[in-house]
Amino acid sequence: MLIAPVDLKSDPRPFYQALANAIAALMTPQAPAAVFACAKADVPPAANWPNGVLRVTDLDILAVSNGSAWIRQDTGAPI
């Protein structure tokens, strides 16, 4: 977690370098990343997460939002 410096007299460059490094790591991942996991009853609205990916734990599947529904990646059907 990055914490912005609150002392305006301190050098902010280390914070901004850490921020740039974190963004670079997101842009060029070098390892698997965890995806959001929830039960089917707790799946957020697909419209709020177009192109989002999540794991539906009680169905043991990945789903991708097409902007109107979460699409199961095992069958292609909406959940």
N, C-alpha and C positions, 0 to 999 in steps of 0.2 A: 504494500500500500504506500502511496506517495502522500506525504503531508507537506502542504505549502508552507514555506517559511513565514513566520509571523513577525519576526524581528526585521524591520525594514532597514536596519543598519547592517545586517549580515549580507554576505554575498549570495545572490539568488542563483548564480550559475550552476551550482551542483544540483539544485532542484530541477532546473530546466533541462540539464543534461540527463538526469534520471527520467524525466518525462519523455524526452526524445527517444531514449533507449527503450522505454516501455512501448511507445508507439511503433518503433521499428520491430520489436519482437512480435507485436500483433500483426504487422504487415508481412513479415516473413517468418512464420512459425517454424520451429526446428524440432517440435515434438507434438504429440497428440494434445489436444485441449479438451477439457471437460465441457460438456454441453449441459444446458439447463435441464433438470429432471423434475418431473411432477407426475402425480396421478391423473388419470383421465378427467376426473371431476374438477381438477384444479388447472386445467390447460387454459392459458390466457386467450383472449379474443385474437383470432388469426389476423384480423384487420389491423391490429396494433403492431404486428410483427411480420410484415411481408418479407419473404425470403428467409425468415428465421427458422432455426432448427431446434428441436427439443426432443428429449427422450420421455416417452410415456411409460412410467415404471410399471404400472399394473398390467399393461399390454406387452411390455418388453419390446417396444418398437421405437424407431426414430420417426419423427414427423416433420414435414416442412410446410410452412405457411405459404399459400399462393395468394395471400391477401384477402381471401374470403373464407377459407377453410384450412384446417390442418390436414395434410395428406400423408397417409401411412406410407412408409417407404417399403413395406413388404408386399402390399397389394395394390397400392395406388389409389385406394379408396379414401374418402374423407373419414375422419374419426368423429 
